[in-house]
Amino acid sequence: MEIIMKNINPEKIYCKEFSYRFNEYKFILSLVTAVLTIGILPPPVSAQAQDTGSFPVGNPLGLTSEGEFRPISSNIKVYGAINSAESCIYDPDRDLIVVPSRGAPQSLRTNDAWVSLINHDGSVHTSKWIGIQNSDQRSDLSPPLVFNDPLGSEIADGVLYFADRDGGTGSDDPTVAVIRRFDLKTGAPLEEIRIEDSPWINDLAVAKDGTIYTTQTGDLGQNPDPQSWRVWEISPEGDISVFVVGNPINVPNGIAIDQDGNIVVVNFGNREVLTFTPGGELVETEKAVQAGGDGIEIMPDGTKYISSVRQGGISRISPGEPAELIAENIPSAASICYDSKANQLVVPMTSQNTLGFIPLD
C-alpha cells in the first residue's frame, strides 16, 4: 500500500498517554515564535466567519472584502490546519474529511480546540469551521461554544459527536468526560452529555437507535486497575451505564459498530479486537498484528482496519482470516477514518500535526 503524507512536521514520536505535557511545550514555543515574528493578533472574527443563523462558523479559505466573501483562487492548494488531531470522520454530504484539532492543553488555555474541513488530497477546505473564535470570544456566542480536548469523533443522523473533557487546568482540577455534540449542517453546539463518573473518554460510536458507546481507556501504568477499563453506554433517553468493565477489555481505545449492530472494541493493552452483542456478550475475539491499538474502521463486507498508535502499523482483518499489516512505521497513528468517496483510509498522526492517506486498491 502507498502512504501519502501531507504537511509533515517532524517531532519526537509519542503515544497518547504522554501527549499532554508535550503539547504544552509545543504550544508555548509556537506562541512565542508567532509573537516575535509578527507581533500582531489574528484578524477579527467578523472578517472570517459566516453566520448560519445565530451561530457563526468559519468560511472556506478566502477573504471577506467590502462585506462580500470571495473564495481563494482555484489554482492554489493549502496544507495544514491540523494541531495534535486524535481522530477524523468523513462527511459524505459535504464530501469532506472532518478533523478536530486539540489546540492548547487545558493547563495552558481552556476551550481552544477547533474543527477543520479537509479535501480528499489533504489540502485545506476550511481551516477553522467550528472554533474560528478564540477562547475569550466563545462564551459570547449564541449558543456559547465549549470545546476543550477532543479525541474520538463520530457522525450520526446529522449530528457530529466528540469525546471531550472538562477540567484539567491544574493538578488540583479533576477532569470529567463530556460528549459534545454539534449540528452537522450549521456547526452549532447541541446539548452535551457529561459522564460524571468518568475522568476522560477516548473514542465513541453511535448505534442506529441512537445509543452511544464510548471507551474509558483508564489506567496505563505498571500496576493498572482493570476496573478503570470501561465501555460506557448512553441510551437514547440519556441513561448512562457501564456496558463492559475489566477483562477481557484491556486499556480499551477504539470502538465501532459493525454491520450486525455489534459493538467492536480495540484494546490498547494487547492485540485483541473484541466483538460484543448489544447485550454485552462477547461473541468474537480477533487479533491485530500489533498491540497499542487506537482506531478502527469496519467495511460493509466486515473487513476491519486497526491502527496502532504505539507501533505505527495498520492491520487489516478480513472475515475468517488472520490479520495482515498493510502499512507500517506511521508516527503516532491515531483514530483512523474511511473516506469512501476516495476509497482511502485517513490517519491522524498526532505528534506530526498532519494526516496520512492510504489508498485501498
BAVEXRO-735883 format. One record per residue: z, y, x of N, C-alpha, C in turn; residue number from 1. Coordinates in steps of 0.001 Angstrom, whole numbers, plus 500000, padded with zeros to 6 digits. Example, Ala and Ser with C-alpha at 12.3 -4.5 7.8 and 13.67 -1.06 7.14 Angstrom:
507800,494310,513190,507800,495500,512300,507800,496700,513200,1
507080,497750,512850,507140,498940,513670,507870,500030,512900,2
END
This chain:
500000,498806,500837,500000,500000,500000,500000,501253,500878,1
499343,502307,500427,499310,503573,501149,500401,504487,500625,2
501134,505101,501531,502164,506063,501151,501689,507447,501547,3
501661,508367,500595,501233,509743,500848,502439,510634,500677,4
502774,511439,501687,503961,512281,501626,503549,513741,501755,5
504126,514585,500911,503812,515999,500884,505021,516806,501328,6
504774,517908,502045,505814,518879,502385,506993,518227,503110,7
506712,517471,504159,507771,516758,504855,508585,517728,505691,8
509889,517601,505617,510821,518436,506354,511799,517513,507067,9
511472,517043,508298,512302,516014,508926,513736,516471,509123,10
514668,515642,508707,516088,515819,508927,516691,514440,509095,11
517968,514381,509394,518610,513086,509564,518637,512330,508243,12
518377,511044,508316,518402,510201,507124,519846,509966,506712,13
520087,509999,505427,521435,509729,504949,521350,509120,503570,14
522398,508395,503173,522470,507800,501857,523159,508745,500900,15
523043,508438,499609,523534,509338,498575,525013,509645,498711,16
525823,508661,499130,527255,508877,499158,527682,509871,500239,17
526776,510180,501219,527104,511133,502274,526366,512457,502117,18
525662,512639,501007,524736,513760,500896,525398,515091,500623,19
526557,515114,499978,527103,516382,499518,527485,517300,500670,20
528219,516790,501700,528595,517621,502830,527380,518063,503610,21
526410,517164,503769,525175,517512,504470,524470,518666,503770,22
524443,518652,502453,523788,519715,501699,524476,521053,501891,23
525790,521046,502048,526499,522301,502272,525999,522982,503538,24
525927,522233,504641,525465,522808,505895,524015,523273,505779,25
523201,522458,505120,521787,522794,504978,521595,524066,504155,26
522381,524200,503077,522250,525365,502223,522679,526638,502959,27
523795,526559,503701,524267,527724,504448,523215,528169,505451,28
522618,527207,506179,521604,527543,507162,520401,528206,506521,29
519938,527666,505388,518771,528245,504730,519059,529632,504173,30
520294,529841,503688,520654,531141,503139,520715,532193,504235,31
521342,531836,505366,521419,532773,506485,520028,533106,507012,32
519199,532085,507125,517830,532309,507604,517060,533245,506691,33
517205,533047,505366,516490,533905,504419,516951,535353,504516,34
518261,535551,504629,518790,536915,504695,518323,537616,505956,35
518382,536911,507104,517969,537515,508364,516469,537787,508407,36
515711,536925,507712,514258,537036,507781,513706,538113,506868,37
514188,538138,505623,513583,539058,504662,514545,540131,504191,38
515821,539835,504165,516810,540843,503819,516717,541383,502418,39
516113,540634,501497,515971,541119,500129,516354,540026,499160,40
516570,540403,497905,516870,539449,496851,515581,538935,496233,41
515636,537812,495502,514440,537314,494817,513941,538311,493781,42
512673,538215,493381,512146,539121,492377,512906,538999,491070,43
512891,540021,490237,513606,539939,488975,513066,538838,488092,44
513959,538207,487323,513579,537096,486457,512526,537521,485445,45
512614,538721,484942,511701,539174,483893,510253,539147,484341,46
510020,539205,485660,508656,539200,486161,508107,537786,486316,47
508942,536767,486126,508504,535412,486389,508641,534479,485191,48
509335,534889,484167,509722,533961,483107,508868,534112,481865,49
508794,533029,481103,508187,533077,479787,509261,532788,478757,50
509177,533408,477622,510197,533276,476582,509689,532306,475525,51
510330,531143,475445,509953,530152,474427,510956,530245,473284,52
510922,531337,472554,511918,531595,471526,512993,532476,472116,53
514223,531943,472207,515319,532725,472769,515709,532267,474155,54
515061,531223,474687,515440,530694,475990,514273,530812,476964,55
514383,531665,477998,513275,531848,478943,513219,530745,479980,56
512013,530271,480263,511781,529287,481322,510711,529844,482254,57
510495,529161,483372,509565,529665,484361,508116,529395,484008,58
507239,530318,484419,505801,530141,484283,505269,529199,485360,59
504070,528650,485159,503360,528052,486289,503163,529116,487369,60
502759,528698,488554,502616,529657,489639,501618,530749,489280,61
501974,531982,489564,501140,533132,489281,501974,534391,489328,62
501423,535482,488821,502128,536762,488814,502047,537389,487431,63
503051,538172,487115,503030,538978,485900,502746,540421,486305,64
501644,540940,485830,501244,542303,486177,500989,543087,484904,65
501650,544226,484778,501497,545089,483608,501768,544315,482319,66
502760,543431,482383,503168,542686,481195,502334,541482,480872,67
501319,541173,481670,500453,540028,481379,500514,539032,482529,68
500782,537764,482184,500853,536734,483209,499453,536289,483601,69
499237,536153,484911,497962,535658,485419,498236,534495,486370,70
497643,533322,486114,497911,532152,486966,497325,532313,488354,71
497879,531592,489293,497398,531598,490664,495961,531067,490699,72
495171,531507,491657,493772,531093,491755,493660,529579,491853,73
492631,529033,491216,492477,527576,491149,492141,526953,492496,74
491714,527747,493470,491379,527205,494787,492582,527198,495738,75
493779,527447,495191,494996,527454,496001,495888,526290,495575,76
496364,525533,496563,497355,524495,496304,498639,524842,497042,77
499754,524639,496348,501068,524947,496912,501912,523683,496864,78
502629,523395,497947,503518,522243,498001,504946,522717,498248,79
505897,521955,497738,507295,522321,497942,508046,522267,496630,80
508965,523228,496430,509760,523396,495211,510813,522316,495039,81
510997,521436,496041,511919,520314,495927,513109,520544,496857,82
514313,520382,496350,515518,520526,497160,516492,519411,496811,83
516590,518414,497677,517552,517329,497525,517421,516630,496169,84
516185,516374,495759,515947,515705,494472,516351,514244,494562,85
517060,513759,493552,517509,512365,493492,516680,511527,492532,86
515845,512158,491698,515089,511386,490715,513863,512177,490279,87
513035,511538,489472,511900,512199,488845,511576,511433,487574,88
510766,512028,486716,510333,511368,485482,508972,511951,485107,89
508049,511096,484696,506708,511555,484321,506683,511948,482853,90
506151,513134,482575,505993,513628,481213,504535,513436,480798,91
504230,512433,479979,502833,512163,479624,502216,513253,478756,92
503004,513980,477995,502445,515032,477152,501949,516206,477996,93
502722,516604,478978,502278,517661,479889,501359,517124,480970,94
501417,515823,481211,500708,515192,482317,501196,515771,483644,95
502521,515894,483758,503147,516440,484953,504386,515621,485299,96
504775,515690,486557,505972,514999,487043,507135,515992,487008,97
508210,515602,486351,509390,516454,486204,510386,516072,487296,98
510796,517049,488100,511667,516772,489245,512862,517727,489222,99
514089,517199,489130,515272,518056,489213,515730,518227,490659,100
515919,519470,491080,516485,519762,492393,517950,520134,492243,101
518766,519698,493207,520210,519858,493075,520701,521214,493562,102
519931,521907,494384,520355,523226,494830,521598,523179,495698,103
522412,524233,495611,523621,524320,496425,524678,523354,495919,104
525479,522781,496813,526591,521927,496382,527598,522717,495559,105
528326,521997,494698,529317,522631,493829,530367,523406,494616,106
530730,522916,495805,531764,523576,496593,531310,524913,497155,107
529995,525163,497131,529474,526446,497601,529085,527372,496460,108
528377,526817,495477,527974,527628,494332,527690,526715,493155,109
528313,526982,492038,528092,526156,490855,526813,526572,490146,110
526319,525656,489306,525223,525983,488391,523986,526477,489131,111
523561,525728,490153,522452,526173,490990,521248,525240,490938,112
521284,524196,490114,520176,523249,490050,519016,523813,489232,113
517835,523205,489388,516664,523624,488628,515712,522446,488452,114
514681,522654,487629,513684,521617,487348,512305,522156,487684,115
511551,521403,488479,510172,521757,488827,509200,520841,488101,116
507993,521338,487906,506899,520552,487342,505837,520385,488428,117
505485,519128,488721,504646,518804,489871,503386,518079,489410,118
502252,518405,490037,500978,517760,489739,500908,516369,490375,119
499871,515604,489986,499727,514229,490467,499634,514137,491989,120
499038,515143,492625,498836,515085,494072,500014,515653,494853,121
501092,516007,494160,502257,516561,494827,502265,518070,494913,122
501186,518714,494505,501173,520178,494508,502011,520708,493348,123
502402,521970,493458,503343,522569,492520,502603,523180,491338,124
503010,522786,490148,502529,523432,488931,503458,524586,488567,125
504753,524295,488424,505767,525298,488115,506944,525065,489059,126
507209,526014,489944,508238,525791,490961,509626,525715,490340,127
509909,526593,489389,511162,526526,488647,510846,526722,487171,128
510919,525629,486425,510692,525701,484978,512030,525945,484295,129
512931,524949,484303,514302,525198,483875,515083,525691,485097,130
515821,526789,484932,516663,527272,486010,516022,528307,486892,131
515068,529068,486359,514484,530147,487154,515516,531242,487432,132
516519,531359,486566,517552,532365,486737,518556,531918,487797,133
519151,532872,488514,520203,532478,489446,521480,532179,488673,134
522467,531625,489368,523673,531134,488689,524425,532248,487976,135
524360,533458,488470,525072,534563,487824,524413,534998,486517,136
523142,534731,486370,522413,535148,485166,522450,534102,484054,137
522781,532878,484373,522591,531786,483430,523547,531836,482248,138
524726,532388,482434,525679,532469,481323,525233,533461,480268,139
524296,534351,480603,523820,535356,479653,522652,534871,478809,140
522155,533682,479093,521027,533151,478327,521490,532691,476952,141
520535,532488,476063,520848,532001,474724,519970,530782,474425,142
520550,529563,474459,521938,529246,474826,522163,529341,476330,143
523430,529442,476768,523708,529503,478208,523227,528235,478913,144
522891,528390,480197,522429,527263,480996,523509,526856,481989,145
523885,525572,481963,524755,524978,482972,524024,523762,483528,146
523805,523764,484835,523028,522691,485470,523478,522624,486926,147
524330,521645,487229,525048,521650,488497,524487,520720,489566,148
524457,519433,489284,524191,518439,490318,523460,517242,489722,149
522220,517424,489237,521529,516348,488526,521123,515202,489444,150
521401,513992,488982,520972,512791,489696,519875,512112,488881,151
520202,511092,488077,519178,510396,487303,518591,511247,486196,152
517368,510892,485774,516674,511632,484713,515938,510664,483801,153
515680,511124,482572,515006,510292,481577,514379,511191,480522,154
513316,510699,479887,512689,511367,478746,512679,510389,477583,155
513114,510845,476414,513086,510004,475215,513026,510897,473988,156
512053,510651,473123,511925,511345,471834,511992,512870,471981,157
511251,513384,472933,511161,514827,473089,512381,515484,473720,158
513252,514670,474302,514463,515191,474939,514457,514782,476408,159
514838,515708,477277,514956,515476,478707,516433,515314,479048,160
516782,514180,479643,518174,513833,479947,518407,513889,481455,161
519609,514339,481845,520009,514304,483247,521451,513828,483366,162
521702,513007,484389,523070,512631,484753,523620,513728,485657,163
524544,514520,485141,525064,515686,485854,526581,515555,485963,164
527231,516554,486477,528686,516562,486568,529188,517987,486603,165
530422,518185,486203,531135,519447,486346,532262,519262,487348,166
532808,520371,487829,533905,520309,488776,533414,520134,490193,167
534344,519717,491088,533970,519506,492476,533811,520775,493272,168
534381,521871,492778,534257,523140,493504,535193,523212,494704,169
536142,522299,494795,537073,522226,495910,537816,520915,495866,170
538662,520678,496881,539368,519404,496974,540352,519190,495829,171
540788,520273,495192,541739,520157,494086,541082,520273,492717,172
539750,520211,492685,538999,520355,491433,538301,519033,491116,173
538862,518209,490231,538239,516916,489940,536900,517079,489239,174
536038,516092,489423,534740,516110,488758,534787,515294,487482,175
533877,515605,486566,533755,514850,485328,532267,514679,485029,176
531895,513488,484601,530499,513182,484320,530036,513883,483047,177
528806,514405,483097,528207,515082,481947,526744,514654,481838,178
526337,514224,480660,524915,514016,480375,524392,515306,479765,179
523472,515950,480472,522896,517201,479965,521512,516913,479383,180
521266,517534,478236,520030,517290,477504,519308,518612,477258,181
517968,518553,477333,517142,519737,477159,515979,519406,476227,182
515570,520398,475459,514373,520271,474638,513174,520197,475573,183
512435,519096,475517,511335,518894,476455,510214,519906,476253,184
510061,520423,475049,508997,521390,474777,509361,522783,475260,185
510575,523214,474993,510959,524606,475286,511804,524751,476544,186
512438,523676,476988,513350,523759,478116,514744,524215,477753,187
515001,524480,476487,516302,524998,476071,517365,523908,476115,188
518583,524242,476561,519664,523248,476580,520030,522779,475173,189
520318,521483,475055,520820,520899,473828,522281,520499,474044,190
522884,519895,473041,524293,519518,473159,524499,518518,474297,191
525492,518781,475137,525800,517886,476239,526785,516811,475814,192
526885,515761,476629,527828,514671,476387,528723,514544,477609,193
530014,514739,477430,530976,514611,478518,531640,513239,478460,194
531692,512567,479599,532381,511292,479701,533669,511560,480467,195
534705,511896,479753,535933,512393,480368,536583,511369,481291,196
536359,510079,481057,536978,509046,481874,536132,508648,483080,197
535047,509364,483325,534185,509055,484462,534081,510272,485380,198
534306,510103,486688,534191,511243,487593,532753,511663,487856,199
531822,510686,487865,530410,511027,488032,529557,509832,487654,200
528365,510111,487213,527406,509081,486846,526157,509259,487685,201
525371,508193,487771,524272,508176,488723,522899,508171,488056,202
522619,507162,487255,521325,507055,486589,521574,506794,485116,203
520539,506971,484296,520682,506742,482867,519377,506273,482268,204
519493,505577,481135,518338,505084,480383,518654,505204,478906,205
517623,505404,478100,517799,505604,476659,517005,504542,475915,206
517687,503785,475068,517047,502744,474266,516280,503371,473094,207
515467,502560,472428,514647,503058,471328,515471,503613,470177,208
516681,503061,469973,517519,503546,468878,518350,504765,469260,209
518177,505260,470495,518908,506441,470944,520174,506145,471720,210
520537,504879,471875,521707,504536,472672,521447,504867,474137,211
522432,505484,474786,522319,505869,476191,523155,504906,477035,212
522585,504449,478130,523302,503645,479112,523276,504390,480437,213
524424,504490,481096,524478,505241,482343,525416,504554,483331,214
525053,504596,484605,525801,503897,485641,526840,504803,486287,215
528026,504263,486449,529055,504894,487267,529125,504079,488554,216
528558,504600,489608,528441,503860,490851,529807,503514,491431,217
530773,504396,491303,532141,504086,491678,532383,504049,493168,218
533391,503287,493578,533847,503248,494968,532803,502610,495879,219
532651,503218,497059,531695,502726,498044,532352,502368,499366,220
533675,502495,499457,534369,502334,500729,534541,500887,501145,221
535367,500679,502190,535568,499333,502729,536367,498455,501775,222
537261,499051,501004,538061,498294,500038,537859,498883,498639,223
536659,498741,498108,536353,499382,496825,537063,498689,495666,224
537259,499457,494619,537856,498931,493391,536740,498533,492432,225
536531,497236,492186,535459,496820,491275,535593,497408,489871,226
536801,497798,489470,536982,498403,488158,536337,499782,488079,227
535993,500346,489224,535303,501642,489231,533803,501487,489059,228
533288,500249,489147,531855,499996,488945,531630,499767,487459,229
530949,500696,486827,530822,500625,485373,529425,501011,484899,230
529068,500462,483763,527952,500973,482973,528539,501437,481652,231
528295,502698,481330,528787,503272,480076,527713,503188,479006,232
528155,503067,477771,527266,503048,476600,527676,504168,475665,233
526698,504983,475268,526952,506060,474297,526067,505798,473083,234
526677,505569,471954,525928,505248,470736,525188,506479,470229,235
524204,506294,469338,523515,507447,468749,524467,508394,468019,236
525614,507885,467587,526607,508723,466904,527537,509430,467883,237
527403,509116,469177,528212,509778,470188,529448,509032,470630,238
529630,507788,470162,530786,506999,470583,530560,506488,472009,239
531571,506667,472865,531474,506305,474275,532329,505076,474544,240
531752,504068,475193,532482,502847,475513,531957,502277,476820,241
532728,501347,477413,532301,500668,478634,531426,499479,478243,242
530217,499436,478761,529279,498350,478467,529535,497155,479393,243
529643,497408,480678,529948,496372,481674,530838,497014,482728,244
531799,496244,483251,532653,496745,484326,532880,495627,485338,245
532867,495968,486633,533143,494994,487677,532041,493963,487842,246
532330,492947,488659,531339,491908,488922,530787,491313,487623,247
529454,491041,487561,528508,490973,488676,527879,492308,489090,248
528110,493394,488337,527598,494661,488855,528400,495012,490108,249
527689,495516,491108,528292,495774,492411,527753,497106,492913,250
528531,498146,492716,528109,499519,493013,526800,499804,492261,251
526833,499831,490929,525602,499975,490140,524960,501336,490348,252
523639,501335,490436,522918,502581,490690,521826,502786,489647,253
520627,502237,489865,519541,502431,488915,519730,501644,487632,254
519107,502135,486559,519188,501453,485272,517925,501746,484473,255
517471,500759,483699,516269,500920,482882,516345,499967,481695,256
515493,500206,480707,515363,499342,479528,514041,498594,479640,257
514080,497254,479501,512831,496506,479597,512128,496436,478244,258
510995,495732,478205,510163,495692,477004,510841,494987,475836,259
511852,494160,476122,512581,493454,475078,513849,494183,474643,260
514065,495362,475185,515251,496124,474827,516488,495751,475613,261
516324,494929,476653,517448,494574,477504,517735,495686,478513,262
518952,495678,479043,519379,496701,479979,519377,496102,481375,263
518629,496713,482285,518462,496195,483639,519170,497132,484612,264
520085,496564,485404,520920,497345,486320,520608,496949,487757,265
520428,497945,488608,520174,497733,490033,521479,497934,490799,266
521897,496924,491543,523078,497046,492392,522742,497736,493708,267
523641,498600,494141,523551,499186,495474,524266,498304,496491,268
525327,497627,496054,526168,496857,496952,525569,495551,497420,269
524563,495044,496730,523846,493839,497169,522409,493934,496661,270
521659,492851,496748,520230,492887,496394,519957,492570,494931,271
520999,492356,494153,520801,491837,492808,520315,492890,491813,272
519426,492433,490945,518920,493206,489810,519282,492404,488566,273
520138,492963,487719,520782,492219,486636,520246,492659,485278,274
519924,491697,484425,519434,491987,483083,520472,491546,482055,275
520891,492505,481208,521883,492254,480157,521241,492469,478786,276
521678,491693,477809,521294,491973,476428,522064,493198,475945,277
521650,493813,474837,522422,494938,474287,523853,494555,473932,278
524115,493254,473779,525470,492807,473522,526304,492619,474778,279
525711,492850,475955,526439,492757,477207,526376,491411,477890,280
525547,490478,477402,525430,489157,478012,524442,489199,479170,281
524841,488692,480322,523951,488594,481472,522963,487452,481248,282
521659,487762,481247,520650,486740,480951,519724,486463,482125,283
519728,487334,483138,518854,487087,484288,519392,487825,485506,284
519320,487148,486656,519669,487759,487932,518490,487585,488878,285
517928,488681,489326,516838,488678,490295,517316,489382,491561,286
516541,489257,492629,516938,489890,493886,515772,490683,494466,287
516063,491948,494805,515103,492751,495540,515066,492280,496983,288
514099,492751,497747,514011,492370,499152,515162,492991,499935,289
515535,494228,499573,516550,494952,500313,517733,495299,499419,290
518914,495398,500034,520084,495920,499332,520028,497450,499334,291
521079,498060,498788,521093,499523,498720,520171,500065,497655,292
520004,499302,496558,519065,499690,495509,519430,500999,494844,293
518399,501753,494447,518598,503050,493788,517809,503116,492496,294
516499,503304,492570,515696,503487,491367,515021,502216,490901,295
514607,502216,489632,513879,501080,489066,512854,501590,488066,296
511679,500995,488111,510651,501203,487089,510181,499838,486626,297
510032,499668,485305,509601,498397,484724,508255,498614,484034,298
507250,497844,484437,505912,497958,483883,505821,497203,482553,299
504791,497483,481759,504639,496789,480473,504574,495271,480591,300
504075,494747,481717,503994,493295,481883,505281,492695,482437,301
506324,493517,482601,507602,493030,483087,507804,493154,484582,302
506781,493561,485321,506932,493756,486760,507926,494892,487031,303
508826,494645,487980,509835,495639,488329,509579,496174,489732,304
509753,497484,489883,509716,498124,491197,511097,498701,491470,305
511650,498381,492651,513005,498776,493010,512956,499530,494334,306
513583,500706,494384,513673,501445,495641,515036,501214,496279,307
515054,501137,497596,516298,501038,498357,516530,502354,499087,308
517520,503109,498646,517819,504375,499298,518428,504148,500673,309
519064,502999,500868,519717,502712,502147,518735,502187,503184,310
517825,501278,502794,516938,500631,503755,515490,501106,503650,311
515178,501927,502666,513901,502628,502652,512692,501842,502214,312
512879,500769,501456,511736,499988,501010,511562,500011,499505,313
510362,499627,499048,510068,499457,497630,509763,497984,497394,314
510605,497337,496599,510397,495930,496249,509637,495821,494939,315
508742,494843,494882,508071,494508,493626,508511,493110,493216,316
509023,493001,491989,509414,491704,491443,508510,491412,490254,317
507530,490543,490462,506664,490121,489363,507356,489002,488595,318
507112,488896,487279,507797,487875,486480,507638,486480,487061,319
508777,485802,487279,508757,484433,487765,508449,484271,489232,320
508374,485379,489992,508024,485298,491401,509090,485982,492246,321
509234,485573,493516,510184,486251,494397,509717,487666,494712,322
510660,488493,495097,510343,489891,495396,509518,490000,496675,323
508676,491031,496711,507897,491345,497910,508023,492833,498205,324
507943,493184,499476,508064,494569,499902,506678,495191,499946,325
506452,496251,499187,505126,496878,499152,505074,498181,499937,326
506224,498706,500338,506274,499920,501152,507621,499930,501856,327
507684,500535,503031,508932,500485,503786,509104,501722,504657,328
510333,501855,505197,510701,502942,506113,510539,504319,505476,329
510874,504407,504193,510823,505675,503468,512217,506299,503529,330
512380,507442,504159,513714,508035,504277,514337,508328,502919,331
515557,507843,502714,516358,508098,501506,515528,507993,500234,332
514896,506840,500028,514051,506613,498842,514941,506492,497612,333
514966,507519,496798,515912,507601,495683,515303,507025,494406,334
515599,507632,493265,515261,507045,491970,513798,507310,491621,335
512976,506286,491770,511527,506398,491604,511146,506611,490136,336
509925,507118,489936,509341,507172,488590,507893,506711,488668,337
507348,506341,487507,505971,505850,487428,505105,506895,486762,338
504102,507362,487487,503104,508296,486978,501945,507460,486440,339
501949,507229,485125,500991,506293,484531,499560,506826,484573,340
499371,508132,484488,498008,508688,484497,497332,508428,485846,341
498065,508601,486931,497516,508384,488269,497786,506978,488780,342
498505,506145,487997,498874,504792,488394,499511,504789,489781,343
500610,505523,489901,501290,505612,491180,502798,505708,490964,344
503539,505249,491959,504975,505476,491999,505243,506784,492735,345
506213,507526,492236,506638,508759,492892,508050,508525,493404,346
508266,508823,494685,509532,508509,495350,510199,509800,495817,347
511263,510252,495147,512021,511384,495691,512673,510969,497011,348
512443,511739,498055,513004,511464,499374,514062,512532,499628,349
515281,512215,499214,516326,513228,499079,516565,514007,500354,350
516711,513331,501465,517050,514013,502711,515896,514830,503267,351
514683,514554,502775,513498,515233,503305,513027,516406,502435,352
513666,516596,501282,513249,517656,500354,511770,517520,499975,353
511355,516317,499641,509950,516080,499341,509796,514859,498451,354
508556,514536,498110,508215,513375,497305,507225,512511,498062,355
507360,511194,497914,506352,510270,498422,505562,509690,497268,356
504297,509353,497506,503424,508845,496461,502829,507508,496902,357
502960,506491,496037,502485,505149,496360,501481,504719,495293,358
500181,504736,495606,499190,504245,494631,499381,502769,494364,359
499257,502383,493096,499354,500976,492702,497968,500468,492367,360
497338,499837,493311,495961,499369,493121,495936,497982,492527,361
END
